[in-house]
Amino acid sequence: MKTITAYFVRHGQTMLNHYNKVQGWIDSPLTEKGRADAKRAGEQLKNIPFTAAYSSDSGRAIETAHIALRQNPENMNIVTYQYPEFREQCHGYFEGNDLNQMWQFVGAQVKLTSESAVLGTYGLEKARDLIHQADLYGEAESNDMFWSRLDRGFDKLRANSKDGDQVLVVSHGMTIRSIVDRYAPALDEGVATINGSITKLTITDDDIHVEFFNRIDFQS
């Protein structure tokens, strides 16, 4: 059985994060803090002998990966890939809107008015379907659409890796939290994935094990 160790890093803070805007498939540049987030993650992972580094194809994830890898003394030997399958979930019509306003609109379907209330009552996967149902254009990803895409990404990563490989994957807050929620729900304590945080996965041919989630103090 093939076993891969993957260190998932959430991208650094972006302008839209800073302004509390919905940011899924749309993009915005890293802030000064965001670049510091990326550097901090890279410094904590600099002693890992990565065989490859992956990111989503969003600019904020690509930039975070570049900054993080510059901290690794073997960075010139690490092959990088961009996989759209590791993007954040698509929020359709709500992309770029105020985050609190989106949750008020989405939550109106179930008589709730905040992100914490919707997620606390229905969980991440049902909440994703509520966003899809509320989207006036029908283009926000449903939970099935989201997982079909993300599972393809894991299959591509498996196919591109050898047994024992250690890889970096720069992805997104809700994407990483969704992985944890599905494969290690006890570790998802209802907190947001921190910009630049590290989540460690052990990926086998037919399963994913979460070693830890959302750490900013990991030392390799």
Number of C-alpha atoms within 10 A of each C-alpha: 6 14 19 20 20 24 24 23 34 31 34 31 24 21 17 20 18 12 11 14 18 22 23 21 17 15 17 15 18 24 17 12 16 23 22 19 25 29 22 20 30 25 18 18 21 20 14 17 17 22 18 20 21 22 30 23 18 24 17 25 28 20 20 28 28 18 20 28 25 15 19 20 12 15 19 9 12 16 12 19 15 18 20 17 21 26 25 22 25 22 25 20 17 26 18 20 15 15 19 15 16 24 23 16 17 26 21 15 13 11 12 16 18 19 18 14 14 22 17 12 13 14 15 19 17 15 21 24 19 23 27 24 17 22 19 12 11 14 16 26 21 22 18 12 15 22 18 12 16 21 13 15 18 17 12 13 20 19 11 10 16 13 13 11 17 19 24 27 27 32 29 29 21 18 20 22 24 20 19 24 20 14 15 17 14 9 15 18 9 14 9 12 22 19 23 31 23 29 23 21 21 15 18 15 14 10 9 19 15 19 15 15 23 25 16 17 11 15 12 9
